[in-house]
Amino acid sequence: MDIAKLLLFTDEQLKIVSEIPVESLDQEQLNLAFAETIIEACEKLLIQRQNAEDAIDFYKTVTKACDNVDSTARSPR
């Protein structure tokens, strides 16, 4: 499996995989170390996506506030 394909997962898919308990997997069918790596990668991707969304929202808020201040400063009194 190409682990880079995890980047194509939706947030919901990442959440589902990240919530799989490693102990619930069959160690005879799966390499548990690899499965744990996949689960951890999904957790990290989900956190990174949320952090990116938060940063974008913060930037939009700051930009809007600056625009409001600029327009108030320019308006005649």
N, CA, C and O atoms as a GROMACS GRO file, in nm:
protein
  308
    1MET      N    1   0.084  -0.119   0.000
    1MET     CA    2   0.000   0.000   0.000
    1MET      C    3   0.088   0.124   0.000
    1MET      O    4   0.186   0.133   0.074
    2ASP      N    5   0.052   0.220  -0.084
    2ASP     CA    6   0.121   0.348  -0.087
    2ASP      C    7   0.058   0.437   0.019
    2ASP      O    8  -0.057   0.480   0.006
    3ILE      N    9   0.133   0.464   0.124
    3ILE     CA   10   0.079   0.539   0.238
    3ILE      C   11   0.038   0.681   0.198
    3ILE      O   12  -0.042   0.744   0.267
    4ALA      N   13   0.093   0.731   0.088
    4ALA     CA   14   0.057   0.866   0.040
    4ALA      C   15  -0.090   0.873  -0.001
    4ALA      O   16  -0.147   0.982  -0.006
    5LYS      N   17  -0.151   0.760  -0.030
    5LYS     CA   18  -0.293   0.759  -0.067
    5LYS      C   19  -0.383   0.803   0.048
    5LYS      O   20  -0.499   0.838   0.027
    6LEU      N   21  -0.330   0.802   0.169
    6LEU     CA   22  -0.407   0.849   0.284
    6LEU      C   23  -0.446   0.996   0.266
    6LEU      O   24  -0.547   1.041   0.320
    7LEU      N   25  -0.365   1.070   0.192
    7LEU     CA   26  -0.395   1.211   0.168
    7LEU      C   27  -0.526   1.230   0.093
    7LEU      O   28  -0.587   1.336   0.100
    8LEU      N   29  -0.569   1.128   0.022
    8LEU     CA   30  -0.693   1.135  -0.055
    8LEU      C   31  -0.816   1.103   0.029
    8LEU      O   32  -0.929   1.122  -0.016
    9PHE      N   33  -0.795   1.054   0.151
    9PHE     CA   34  -0.908   1.020   0.238
    9PHE      C   35  -0.984   1.146   0.278
    9PHE      O   36  -0.925   1.253   0.293
   10THR      N   37  -1.114   1.131   0.295
   10THR     CA   38  -1.195   1.240   0.348
   10THR      C   39  -1.170   1.249   0.499
   10THR      O   40  -1.113   1.157   0.558
   11ASP      N   41  -1.212   1.357   0.559
   11ASP     CA   42  -1.199   1.370   0.704
   11ASP      C   43  -1.272   1.258   0.776
   11ASP      O   44  -1.224   1.204   0.876
   12GLU      N   45  -1.388   1.222   0.724
   12GLU     CA   46  -1.467   1.114   0.786
   12GLU      C   47  -1.392   0.981   0.778
   12GLU      O   48  -1.390   0.906   0.875
   13GLN      N   49  -1.331   0.952   0.664
   13GLN     CA   50  -1.254   0.829   0.649
   13GLN      C   51  -1.133   0.828   0.744
   13GLN      O   52  -1.103   0.726   0.806
   14LEU      N   53  -1.065   0.941   0.753
   14LEU     CA   54  -0.951   0.950   0.844
   14LEU      C   55  -0.995   0.927   0.988
   14LEU      O   56  -0.927   0.857   1.064
   15LYS      N   57  -1.108   0.984   1.025
   15LYS     CA   58  -1.160   0.968   1.161
   15LYS      C   59  -1.192   0.822   1.190
   15LYS      O   60  -1.158   0.770   1.297
   16ILE      N   61  -1.256   0.756   1.095
   16ILE     CA   62  -1.292   0.615   1.114
   16ILE      C   63  -1.167   0.531   1.136
   16ILE      O   64  -1.162   0.450   1.228
   17VAL      N   65  -1.067   0.550   1.050
   17VAL     CA   66  -0.944   0.471   1.063
   17VAL      C   67  -0.871   0.504   1.192
   17VAL      O   68  -0.820   0.414   1.260
   18SER      N   69  -0.866   0.631   1.228
   18SER     CA   70  -0.791   0.671   1.348
   18SER      C   71  -0.854   0.619   1.476
   18SER      O   72  -0.788   0.612   1.580
   19GLU      N   73  -0.981   0.582   1.470
   19GLU     CA   74  -1.050   0.532   1.590
   19GLU      C   75  -1.046   0.379   1.603
   19GLU      O   76  -1.103   0.324   1.697
   20ILE      N   77  -0.980   0.311   1.510
   20ILE     CA   78  -0.972   0.165   1.516
   20ILE      C   79  -0.873   0.126   1.627
   20ILE      O   80  -0.757   0.166   1.622
   21PRO      N   81  -0.919   0.049   1.725
   21PRO     CA   82  -0.824   0.002   1.826
   21PRO      C   83  -0.733  -0.106   1.767
   21PRO      O   84  -0.782  -0.204   1.709
   22VAL      N   85  -0.604  -0.090   1.780
   22VAL     CA   86  -0.509  -0.185   1.723
   22VAL      C   87  -0.532  -0.324   1.780
   22VAL      O   88  -0.514  -0.425   1.711
   23GLU      N   89  -0.573  -0.329   1.906
   23GLU     CA   90  -0.595  -0.459   1.971
   23GLU      C   91  -0.708  -0.538   1.906
   23GLU      O   92  -0.714  -0.660   1.918
   24SER      N   93  -0.797  -0.468   1.836
   24SER     CA   94  -0.912  -0.536   1.775
   24SER      C   95  -0.876  -0.601   1.642
   24SER      O   96  -0.958  -0.673   1.584
   25LEU      N   97  -0.756  -0.578   1.592
   25LEU     CA   98  -0.715  -0.631   1.462
   25LEU      C   99  -0.654  -0.770   1.478
   25LEU      O  100  -0.595  -0.802   1.581
   26ASP      N  101  -0.670  -0.851   1.377
   26ASP     CA  102  -0.617  -0.987   1.377
   26ASP      C  103  -0.470  -0.984   1.338
   26ASP      O  104  -0.436  -0.954   1.223
   27GLN      N  105  -0.384  -1.015   1.433
   27GLN     CA  106  -0.240  -1.008   1.407
   27GLN      C  107  -0.192  -1.116   1.311
   27GLN      O  108  -0.081  -1.107   1.258
   28GLU      N  109  -0.273  -1.218   1.287
   28GLU     CA  110  -0.234  -1.321   1.192
   28GLU      C  111  -0.262  -1.277   1.048
   28GLU      O  112  -0.198  -1.325   0.955
   29GLN      N  113  -0.356  -1.185   1.031
   29GLN     CA  114  -0.389  -1.136   0.898
   29GLN      C  115  -0.318  -1.005   0.865
   29GLN      O  116  -0.296  -0.974   0.748
   30LEU      N  117  -0.283  -0.929   0.967
   30LEU     CA  118  -0.224  -0.797   0.946
   30LEU      C  119  -0.094  -0.782   1.021
   30LEU      O  120  -0.074  -0.842   1.127
   31ASN      N  121  -0.007  -0.701   0.966
   31ASN     CA  122   0.113  -0.659   1.038
   31ASN      C  123   0.068  -0.547   1.130
   31ASN      O  124   0.042  -0.436   1.084
   32LEU      N  125   0.060  -0.574   1.259
   32LEU     CA  126   0.006  -0.476   1.353
   32LEU      C  127   0.090  -0.349   1.362
   32LEU      O  128   0.036  -0.241   1.385
   33ALA      N  129   0.220  -0.360   1.343
   33ALA     CA  130   0.305  -0.240   1.346
   33ALA      C  131   0.269  -0.149   1.228
   33ALA      O  132   0.262  -0.028   1.244
   34PHE      N  133   0.246  -0.208   1.112
   34PHE     CA  134   0.207  -0.130   0.994
   34PHE      C  135   0.068  -0.069   1.016
   34PHE      O  136   0.046   0.047   0.983
   35ALA      N  137  -0.023  -0.148   1.069
   35ALA     CA  138  -0.158  -0.098   1.096
   35ALA      C  139  -0.154   0.019   1.194
   35ALA      O  140  -0.225   0.118   1.176
   36GLU      N  141  -0.072   0.007   1.295
   36GLU     CA  142  -0.058   0.115   1.393
   36GLU      C  143   0.000   0.241   1.328
   36GLU      O  144  -0.041   0.353   1.360
   37THR      N  145   0.094   0.222   1.236
   37THR     CA  146   0.151   0.336   1.163
   37THR      C  147   0.044   0.405   1.080
   37THR      O  148   0.039   0.528   1.074
   38ILE      N  149  -0.042   0.328   1.015
   38ILE     CA  150  -0.151   0.384   0.934
   38ILE      C  151  -0.248   0.461   1.024
   38ILE      O  152  -0.290   0.572   0.990
   39ILE      N  153  -0.284   0.402   1.135
   39ILE     CA  154  -0.378   0.466   1.229
   39ILE      C  155  -0.320   0.598   1.280
   39ILE      O  156  -0.390   0.700   1.284
   40GLU      N  157  -0.193   0.597   1.318
   40GLU     CA  158  -0.128   0.720   1.366
   40GLU      C  159  -0.119   0.825   1.256
   40GLU      O  160  -0.137   0.944   1.281
   41ALA      N  161  -0.090   0.782   1.134
   41ALA     CA  162  -0.082   0.875   1.021
   41ALA      C  163  -0.217   0.941   0.997
   41ALA      O  164  -0.225   1.061   0.969
   42CYS      N  165  -0.324   0.863   1.008
   42CYS     CA  166  -0.459   0.918   0.990
   42CYS      C  167  -0.491   1.020   1.100
   42CYS      O  168  -0.549   1.125   1.073
   43GLU      N  169  -0.452   0.989   1.222
   43GLU     CA  170  -0.473   1.084   1.333
   43GLU      C  171  -0.401   1.215   1.306
   43GLU      O  172  -0.458   1.323   1.323
   44LYS      N  173  -0.275   1.206   1.263
   44LYS     CA  174  -0.195   1.326   1.237
   44LYS      C  175  -0.252   1.408   1.121
   44LYS      O  176  -0.258   1.530   1.128
   45LEU      N  177  -0.294   1.340   1.016
   45LEU     CA  178  -0.353   1.410   0.902
   45LEU      C  179  -0.479   1.485   0.942
   45LEU      O  180  -0.501   1.598   0.900
   46LEU      N  181  -0.560   1.421   1.022
   46LEU     CA  182  -0.684   1.484   1.069
   46LEU      C  183  -0.653   1.609   1.151
   46LEU      O  184  -0.717   1.713   1.134
   47ILE      N  185  -0.556   1.600   1.239
   47ILE     CA  186  -0.516   1.715   1.320
   47ILE      C  187  -0.459   1.826   1.232
   47ILE      O  188  -0.491   1.943   1.251
   48GLN      N  189  -0.376   1.789   1.136
   48GLN     CA  190  -0.317   1.890   1.046
   48GLN      C  191  -0.424   1.960   0.964
   48GLN      O  192  -0.418   2.082   0.945
   49ARG      N  193  -0.521   1.886   0.917
   49ARG     CA  194  -0.630   1.947   0.840
   49ARG      C  195  -0.710   2.043   0.927
   49ARG      O  196  -0.747   2.152   0.882
   50GLN      N  197  -0.738   2.003   1.049
   50GLN     CA  198  -0.813   2.090   1.140
   50GLN      C  199  -0.733   2.216   1.172
   50GLN      O  200  -0.789   2.326   1.176
   51ASN      N  201  -0.604   2.200   1.195
   51ASN     CA  202  -0.518   2.316   1.222
   51ASN      C  203  -0.515   2.410   1.102
   51ASN      O  204  -0.517   2.532   1.119
   52ALA      N  205  -0.510   2.355   0.982
   52ALA     CA  206  -0.510   2.438   0.861
   52ALA      C  207  -0.642   2.513   0.848
   52ALA      O  208  -0.643   2.632   0.815
   53GLU      N  209  -0.753   2.445   0.874
   53GLU     CA  210  -0.884   2.511   0.869
   53GLU      C  211  -0.893   2.622   0.973
   53GLU      O  212  -0.944   2.730   0.944
   54ASP      N  213  -0.842   2.596   1.093
   54ASP     CA  214  -0.843   2.697   1.199
   54ASP      C  215  -0.758   2.818   1.158
   54ASP      O  216  -0.798   2.932   1.183
   55ALA      N  217  -0.643   2.794   1.097
   55ALA     CA  218  -0.556   2.903   1.054
   55ALA      C  219  -0.623   2.987   0.946
   55ALA      O  220  -0.614   3.109   0.947
   56ILE      N  221  -0.690   2.921   0.852
   56ILE     CA  222  -0.761   2.993   0.746
   56ILE      C  223  -0.874   3.076   0.805
   56ILE      O  224  -0.892   3.192   0.767
   57ASP      N  225  -0.950   3.018   0.896
   57ASP     CA  226  -1.059   3.092   0.961
   57ASP      C  227  -1.005   3.213   1.038
   57ASP      O  228  -1.064   3.321   1.033
   58PHE      N  229  -0.894   3.195   1.108
   58PHE     CA  230  -0.832   3.305   1.181
   58PHE      C  231  -0.788   3.415   1.085
   58PHE      O  232  -0.810   3.533   1.111
   59TYR      N  233  -0.725   3.376   0.975
   59TYR     CA  234  -0.680   3.474   0.875
   59TYR      C  235  -0.799   3.553   0.819
   59TYR      O  236  -0.791   3.675   0.804
   60LYS      N  237  -0.908   3.483   0.789
   60LYS     CA  238  -1.027   3.551   0.738
   60LYS      C  239  -1.082   3.650   0.840
   60LYS      O  240  -1.122   3.761   0.805
   61THR      N  241  -1.084   3.611   0.966
   61THR     CA  242  -1.134   3.698   1.073
   61THR      C  243  -1.047   3.823   1.086
   61THR      O  244  -1.098   3.934   1.096
   62VAL      N  245  -0.916   3.803   1.086
   62VAL     CA  246  -0.824   3.916   1.099
   62VAL      C  247  -0.836   4.008   0.977
   62VAL      O  248  -0.839   4.130   0.992
   63THR      N  249  -0.844   3.951   0.858
   63THR     CA  250  -0.857   4.030   0.736
   63THR      C  251  -0.985   4.112   0.738
   63THR      O  252  -0.985   4.229   0.702
   64LYS      N  253  -1.094   4.049   0.780
   64LYS     CA  254  -1.222   4.119   0.787
   64LYS      C  255  -1.215   4.233   0.888
   64LYS      O  256  -1.264   4.343   0.862
   65ALA      N  257  -1.155   4.207   1.003
   65ALA     CA  258  -1.142   4.311   1.106
   65ALA      C  259  -1.056   4.426   1.056
   65ALA      O  260  -1.088   4.543   1.080
   66CYS      N  261  -0.948   4.395   0.987
   66CYS     CA  262  -0.861   4.500   0.932
   66CYS      C  263  -0.935   4.581   0.826
   66CYS      O  264  -0.921   4.703   0.820
   67ASP      N  265  -1.013   4.514   0.743
   67ASP     CA  266  -1.092   4.584   0.641
   67ASP      C  267  -1.192   4.678   0.706
   67ASP      O  268  -1.213   4.790   0.659
   68ASN      N  269  -1.254   4.632   0.814
   68ASN     CA  270  -1.350   4.717   0.886
   68ASN      C  271  -1.281   4.839   0.947
   68ASN      O  272  -1.335   4.950   0.941
   69VAL      N  273  -1.164   4.820   1.004
   69VAL     CA  274  -1.089   4.931   1.062
   69VAL      C  275  -1.049   5.029   0.953
   69VAL      O  276  -1.061   5.150   0.970
   70ASP      N  277  -1.001   4.976   0.840
   70ASP     CA  278  -0.960   5.062   0.728
   70ASP      C  279  -1.077   5.143   0.674
   70ASP      O  280  -1.063   5.262   0.647
   71SER      N  281  -1.192   5.079   0.659
   71SER     CA  282  -1.308   5.150   0.604
   71SER      C  283  -1.360   5.255   0.702
   71SER      O  284  -1.409   5.360   0.661
   72THR      N  285  -1.350   5.227   0.831
   72THR     CA  286  -1.392   5.323   0.932
   72THR      C  287  -1.296   5.443   0.934
   72THR      O  288  -1.340   5.557   0.949
   73ALA      N  289  -1.169   5.417   0.919
   73ALA     CA  290  -1.069   5.524   0.920
   73ALA      C  291  -1.082   5.615   0.798
   73ALA      O  292  -1.052   5.734   0.806
   74ARG      N  293  -1.127   5.560   0.686
   74ARG     CA  294  -1.140   5.637   0.563
   74ARG      C  295  -1.270   5.716   0.555
   74ARG      O  296  -1.276   5.816   0.483
   75SER      N  297  -1.371   5.674   0.626
   75SER     CA  298  -1.502   5.741   0.614
   75SER      C  299  -1.496   5.880   0.679
   75SER      O  300  -1.437   5.898   0.786
   76PRO      N  301  -1.560   5.978   0.612
   76PRO     CA  302  -1.561   6.113   0.667
   76PRO      C  303  -1.646   6.120   0.793
   76PRO      O  304  -1.744   6.047   0.807
   77ARG      N  305  -1.608   6.204   0.882
   77ARG     CA  306  -1.680   6.216   1.010
   77ARG      C  307  -1.766   6.337   1.011
   77ARG      O  308  -1.834   6.363   1.110
   0.00000   0.00000   0.00000
